[in-house]
Amino acid sequence: MTKSENLFHQIVKENPNGIAGKMFGAKCIKSISGKTAAFFWEENMVFKLDEKNQEKAFKISGAKIGSHLYAPEKQMKGWISIPKNQSENWTELTQKALEYVNSLKK
């Protein structure tokens, strides 16, 4: 297991508001209600964020709009990818993503 993947598992383990799951075959963190908040893909984390937190996330070096896992040319609105070299931001962004998806109506 890579250092990045270990960090992903640590974030899941230490977060009482999230549970491990899968999204399109990728490891993900879901809210208790089952909504995906973040996923781990190709050593990066991708987070579902509200507009305010998207703006903040884009200030992180290397941040970009998330793209569909198997169709990288397709952007995923509201999803922000943060590279592994910025993994010190992953824990906080996971919290923000969980808060956001929990606020969404079904």
C-alpha positions as CSV (number, residue, x, y, z in Angstrom):
1,M,0.0,0.0,0.0
2,T,1.3,3.5,-0.9
3,K,1.8,6.3,1.6
4,S,-1.2,8.1,0.0
5,E,-3.4,5.1,0.3
6,N,-2.4,4.6,3.9
7,L,-3.4,8.2,4.6
8,F,-6.8,7.7,2.9
9,H,-7.4,4.7,5.2
10,Q,-6.3,6.7,8.3
11,I,-8.7,9.5,7.4
12,V,-11.6,7.1,7.1
13,K,-10.6,5.3,10.4
14,E,-10.3,8.6,12.3
15,N,-13.5,10.1,11.0
16,P,-16.7,9.2,12.9
17,N,-18.9,11.0,10.3
18,G,-17.7,8.9,7.3
19,I,-17.6,5.3,6.3
20,A,-15.5,3.5,3.7
21,G,-17.1,2.6,0.4
22,K,-16.7,2.4,-3.4
23,M,-17.6,4.7,-6.2
24,F,-17.0,3.6,-9.8
25,G,-14.5,1.1,-8.3
26,A,-12.5,3.7,-6.5
27,K,-12.2,3.8,-2.7
28,C,-14.4,6.5,-1.2
29,I,-15.6,8.1,2.0
30,K,-19.4,8.3,2.3
31,S,-21.5,10.1,4.8
32,I,-23.6,8.1,7.2
33,S,-26.5,8.7,4.8
34,G,-24.6,7.0,2.0
35,K,-23.7,10.0,-0.1
36,T,-20.1,10.1,-1.4
37,A,-18.1,13.0,-0.1
38,A,-14.6,12.1,-1.4
39,F,-12.8,9.4,-3.3
40,F,-9.2,8.2,-3.7
41,W,-8.0,7.8,-7.3
42,E,-4.5,7.5,-8.8
43,E,-2.8,8.7,-5.6
44,N,-5.0,11.8,-5.4
45,M,-8.2,12.7,-3.4
46,V,-11.2,14.2,-5.0
47,F,-13.7,16.1,-2.9
48,K,-17.4,17.1,-3.3
49,L,-17.4,20.7,-2.1
50,D,-19.8,23.7,-1.9
51,E,-18.8,26.8,-3.9
52,K,-17.2,28.6,-1.0
53,N,-14.9,25.6,-0.2
54,Q,-14.3,25.0,-3.9
55,E,-12.8,28.5,-4.2
56,K,-10.6,27.8,-1.2
57,A,-9.5,24.4,-2.5
58,F,-8.5,25.9,-5.9
59,K,-5.9,28.0,-4.0
60,I,-4.1,24.8,-3.2
61,S,-1.2,24.2,-5.6
62,G,-2.1,21.5,-8.1
63,A,-5.8,21.6,-7.4
64,K,-8.1,21.1,-10.4
65,I,-11.6,20.2,-11.3
66,G,-12.3,16.5,-10.8
67,S,-12.8,14.4,-13.8
68,H,-14.7,11.2,-14.4
69,L,-12.6,8.2,-13.5
70,Y,-12.8,6.4,-16.8
71,A,-13.5,9.4,-19.1
72,P,-10.9,12.0,-17.9
73,E,-12.1,14.5,-20.5
74,K,-15.5,14.7,-18.7
75,Q,-15.4,17.2,-15.8
76,M,-17.3,16.5,-12.6
77,K,-19.1,19.6,-11.5
78,G,-18.5,20.4,-7.8
79,W,-15.6,17.9,-7.4
80,I,-12.1,19.1,-6.8
81,S,-9.0,17.0,-7.1
82,I,-6.1,17.6,-4.7
83,P,-2.8,15.9,-5.5
84,K,-0.9,13.7,-3.2
85,N,1.8,16.3,-2.7
86,Q,-0.8,18.4,-1.0
87,S,-2.1,15.6,1.2
88,E,-1.8,17.7,4.4
89,N,-5.1,19.2,3.2
90,W,-7.0,16.0,2.8
91,T,-8.3,15.6,6.4
92,E,-9.8,19.1,6.5
93,L,-11.3,18.8,3.0
94,T,-12.8,15.5,3.9
95,Q,-14.6,17.2,6.8
96,K,-15.8,20.0,4.6
97,A,-17.0,17.5,2.0
98,L,-18.9,15.4,4.6
99,E,-20.5,18.5,6.0
100,Y,-21.6,19.5,2.4
101,V,-23.0,16.2,1.3
102,N,-24.9,15.9,4.6
103,S,-26.6,19.2,3.9
104,L,-27.9,18.1,0.5
105,K,-31.4,16.9,0.1
106,K,-32.1,13.5,-1.4
